[in-house]
Amino acid sequence: AALAGMVVFHLARDLEIFGLVPQGLTLTGGWALFARMVAGSFLFLSGVSLVLAHGAGLRWGAWRRRVLMIGGAAALVSLATYAFDPRHFVYFGILHSIAVASLIGLALLRLPAWGMALMGAAVLVLHLTMGRAVFDSVWLAWTGLSRTVRPSLDFLPLVPWLTPFLFGMALARAVDLRALPALPLPMALTWISRHSLSVYLVHQPVLLGVIWLATRLG
């Protein structure tokens, strides 16, 4: 569901880039809310996954491979978007946020569910009370606490986006998700879900290529 929402939103954003829908469509109103819900769902599920994978005992090799893979993909997104639009390249998008949240989550992995939820709530309160009033440096924009922010095509700073990640960790700690009955999903859906990072990296070039081709043929 999160992947489907991502594709739908990026399709609308790409149509906006090509001038096929009104400029600013995806930046306000229901589209902006939809984008936040989709991004929050990915971070929430990443927090759930961290506890499911390592809650019973940290597997350093698997954790290290995952963080390096996500970090490498984040760097690839930064390079690709810089080549596409240097003024608005992605310097701290959702993959960057997940990678750093995974580092923070590692330090909190032994907390009880209420402790994880409390930490998530504290991040949200920090956002609502202080927001971008702690720093005044573009180099600290990624924290979400700096009033100086460089424009970007995708920007998800730690504050407040660490909150859904920690809430996901709390849920996975509080509820034995492995004991829940498995949904009878088609193999194609489970394959897509298990390869979500690949889908994330590939879907935008595919969408842009299809739209570009359609505009040329039309």
Summary of the structure (lengths in Angstrom):
residues: 218
radius of gyration: 18.2
end to end distance: 31.1
largest distance: 57.2
contacts: 636
relative contact order: 0.15
helix: 73%
strand: 2%
